[in-house]
Amino acid sequence: MDQPLIINVAPTGAVADAARNPHVPITEAAIADDVVACARLGAGMVHLHVRDDEGRPSCDPLRYRSLIERLRATAEGRDLVIGVSLSGRHGQTPEQRAAVLDLQGSARPDMGSLTLSSMNFAGGPSINSPDTIRHLARRMQERGVKPELEVFDIGMLHFARVLISERLIEPPYYFNLLLGNVAGLQCDLGDVAAAVHLLPAGSHWALAGIGRQQRPALALGCIVASGVRVGLEDNLWCEGAAGREPATNAALVGGVARLAAAYGRPLADASEVRRRLQLARMSA
């Protein structure tokens, strides 16, 4: 509670459906506009995915270049901590997943996601073999990109310790504890306590909730965690005057900002996030 809260916004994801929620941004321009609006509301970090022209998930580094350069050209995005997805949830090869890490200059990402094991989502599996995880960790290490460590169950934290022992990841660590997946950790005090107990020294950690578990996860995160992850990647809905209605990224981030203020918790701006994660500044 004595540290500013890190808000990490995940605006798009790979499966969020614009047919169910028309506010899901799909193009690089729309994603950039949403991220800028969220940065104005207090987000200091972003977790990016890109889509192709048909709205399908993509790992095309040229699309990432376009998106990141758009963000870096804005006052709000110049120093924003930019993370990119290295997900292989839709069958991408390890090399395709890692291609974005080769971007340089103003398009270079600060962080890359690293899911620490295979797992099942409600609609199917996400395959992350030990060799693939090591390959991505090694490429990030070579490129000076910090892993955004994604944890859906306890076993993933044990594998993080393996990577530490192999010197493939280094402190300070940043962990997303994602709650609410059908086969993983739930937004339950026992589950969260067990996960936090296994975090290595030198960890900063955020809570995120999937679907209906987003709101309680955010509330708990504002009290006990280094930060929270919020956005349409994880939850398409909010409660409005007329009941359940499609959310926007800005409304979700604004809700966290108000919740943090109610708890007396300041928000971490991009420079504070960079300081805590030991990331170089992008601007003078």
N, C-alpha and C positions, 0 to 999 in steps of 0.2 A: 504493500500500500504506500510505501514511502518512495517508490520509483514511478516515474511517469509511465503510463500504460501505452504499449505499442499496439496500434491498430493496423492489421494486415488485411487489406481488402482483396478478395478473390472474385473479380467481377463477372467471369464468363464460364470457366471450366470447360470440360470436354463434352458434357452430356446435358447441361442446362438447356431446356427446350424453349425456344422463342415462340413456338406455337402455343405453349401453356402460359408463358409470361412474355408479353411483347416487349418488356423492358430489358430483356437479356441482350447485351450488346454483342454484335457479331463481327462487324467490319473493324479494321484497325482504327478508323476515325471514330467510330462510336465507342469502342473500348477506351480510347485515349480520352474522349470527352467525359466518360463516366469516371475514370481514374482521377482526372483533374478536379472534378466536382468533389470526389471523396477526399482528396488531399486537402482541399479547402476546409473540409469539415473535421480534419484531424488525423486522417490516415497517413502514416509515415512510411508504409511499406506496401508493395503490391505483388500479388502472385498472378502472373499472366499465363493465359492460354491464347492461341490463335485458331481461327477457323478458315476453311477454304471458301470459295465463292458460293457453294451450296450450303454453307453453315456447318459442314462436317469438321470434326477435329483435325488439326493439322500440326505438323512440327516443322513446317517450311521456314528455314532461317531468314529468307527474304521477307516474309510476313512479320517475323519478329523484329527484323531490322526496321521495317517501316513503322511498326508500333512504338518501339523504344525510342527511335529518333523523334517521332512526333512528341512523345512525352518529354524528352530532354530539351526540346525546343521551347517548352513552356516554363514560366516562372515556378509553377507548382511542381513540375516534374523534374526540374534540373537536378536536384539532390535527392529526390525520392529514392528509397531503396527498392530496386527493381529485381524481382525474382521471376524466373521463367520455369514453366513446367517441362520436366523431362519424362513425363508419363509415357508408358507404353501400353496403356489400357486398351488401345484399339489396334494392336498388332504391329506397331512400329519396331524396327530393329534397334539394337543398341546404338549403332552408328547414326541412324536417323534421329534418335532421341538426343544424342550428344551434339548434333550439328550446330545448334544454336550457341553452344559454348565457344565456337570459333569466331563469333562476331567481335569486332574490335572498335576502338574509338568510342564515339558517342552512343553506339548501339550495343556496347558490351554490357551484359547483365551483371548485377552484383551477386546474385544468388541463383541456385538451381535446385529444383525440388528433388528429393531423394527418398522414395518410399522404401522402407527397410525390410520388406519381405513381400512375397505373394500373398494374395488375400481374395476373399469373395465379397463382391458387392451384391446388392439385392438382384441385380439384373445379369450378373455374370462375373467371371474372374478377372483379376488384374495380376499379371504374371511378372514377377521380379525375381529372377534367379540370383543366387549369391554371386555368380560370376558377372552378371549384368550390373548389379549394385556396385561391385568393386570397380568395374569398368567406368561407370559414371562418376564414382567418387574420385577415381584416379584422374580422369579428364578434368574434373573441376579443380582438383589440386594443381594440375599442370597449368591451368588457365587463370588461377587466382580467383576462382569463383567459390563463394561459401555455400555449402549445402544447406538447404532448407529441409530439415529432417522430418519426414512425415511418419507419424506413429498412429496406427489404428488398433494395435493390440500389444500386450505385454511382451510377446516374443520379439517384436521389432526393437524394443529397448535393449533386450539381451544382444541382438545382432549389432546394435550401435556400439556396444562395448567390444565386440569382435573387431569392428572397423577401427576403433580407437587403439586397440592393442596392435593392429597392423599399421598404424600411423597413416591411415587413409582419410581420417577426419581429425580436425584439430580444434581446440577451444579458441574463443568462446563458441559454444554450440548453440544453435537455434532449433528448437523442436516445436512442431505443431502436434498437439495431442487432439486427434479428431474423434469426436464422440458421436455415437448414434448409428454407426453402420451395423447392419444386421449381424455381422460375424465378428464384431470387435468391441472395444471399450464403449460403455454407455455413460450418459451424464448422471453418474451416481457417485456419491462421495467415496465409497469404497473403491470403485474402479479408478477414480482420479488419484486417490491417495496411493494406491498400489503403483500407478504409473510414475507419479512424482517421486516416490521412494527410490525408483530405479534410475532416475536421471543422473548422469555423471556430473561431477563437480565442474563448474564453469559453464553451466547451462542457463540459457534464457528460454522460457517456454510459454507457448500460447495455447489457449483452449479454443476449440471450434466445435460447433454442433451441426449435425446433418438434419435437415428437415425440421421437424417440430422440436428437436433437441437443441436448435441453435439458440433460442432465447435463454433457456436456463444455463447453457454453457457460457454464454456471454456474461450473464449476471455473475456466475461463479468466477469467471476469468477476471472480471473487473475487481474482484475482492482479493484473489489469491495468486494470480498468475502474472508473469512478466507482460503478457499481452493477450490479445484475442485475434482470431481470424474471422472475418465476416464477409458476406457477399452472396450474389446469386448463384455462384458455383455450388454452394452448400444448401441453399434454401431459397425457394422462389416466392415465398408468401410472407405476408405480415397481417396483423390484425388491425382493420380500419373501422371507421364508423359503421360501415355496412357489414362488418364481419370479415371473414378471411378474403383477402384481395391480393393481386399480384404486387410484389414488393419492387422497389428500385434499389440500386446499390447505394445511392445517396441517402435514401431514407433509412436503410439498415445501418450505415455508418453514423448518421446523425443520431440514431437511437442509442448506439454505443456511447457516443460523446455525451449525451444527456445522462445516461446511466452512470458513467464515470464521474461526471460532475456531481451527481447526487451522492456518490460515495466519497466525494472530496479528492478524487484521484485526477491529477493533471494528465494531459496527453503528451506522448513523446513525438516531437517533430522529427523530420528526417535526419537532422544533424545529431539529435540525441540517439536515434536508432543506430546511426553510423558509429557513434562513439562507443556505444555498448557492444556492438558486434565487431568492432575494430575494422570497419570498412573505410577505405579512403574516400574523401569528398570528391564529388564530380566537378564542382565549380570553385572558383577562387573566392 
